[in-house]
Amino acid sequence: MAQEFSWNLVANIAKSFMGGCTEIKEFSEKKKDRILVSKIFNINKVISYDKDDLTPIPNKGKKYDYITKSTLNRGVCEYTGYIEEEGLVNSGTFSLGLLQMTFFYRENDWYARQFMRQISCKFEIDKYAAIYLENVLNTLSKKLLSGLVRDVDSTFRNSEILLPVDSEGNPDFKWMSDFMKKIEINIKDTIKKIL
């Protein structure tokens, strides 16, 4: 629980921090380019489960996140034991709730309720690059909300996002990761000073 709280705190502060990043020299000087979402991400429908499908978590057994379209608690409605392999979504992916079109990075394996999509990165990224990308993906929310739910997949694939790029014009995931690690350190240092 404490790890979830700290990660949520870092995520929320980073979101507000990134909104004002134009003043940060490192961020403003980093080369960025618009990149077609489908070059970086896949979007897939997921099997949905009702609450009646959830199973008890065995004593000291593995628990799985049960994700809904809500933005409360990063979409985690409940925890469940193992349901079945077919609908299990791997950690290291993003969820997209189709009600509010909000993206969340998932550090745990998860099962979904209805009206969800799984977004997976075509490249290997760590959780720090993922939280950077979570913020960028959420810039698409208004665009996705303005269309029909049946068109979400194609609208998502055909959208462009602004990302830091390396000298060859490829997404610079290492830079994204390093940048978010610096933000996390700064936030922790600030909290220590306050306490």
Beta strands, then each sheet from edge to edge (+ up, - down):
strand 1: 32-36
strand 2: 41-45
strand 3: 64-67
strand 4: 76-80
strand 5: 93-97
strand 6: 102-106
strand 7: 110-112
strand 8: 116-121
strand 9: 160-164
sheet 1: 1+ 9-
sheet 2: 2+ 8- 5+ 6-
sheet 3: 4+ 3- 7-
end
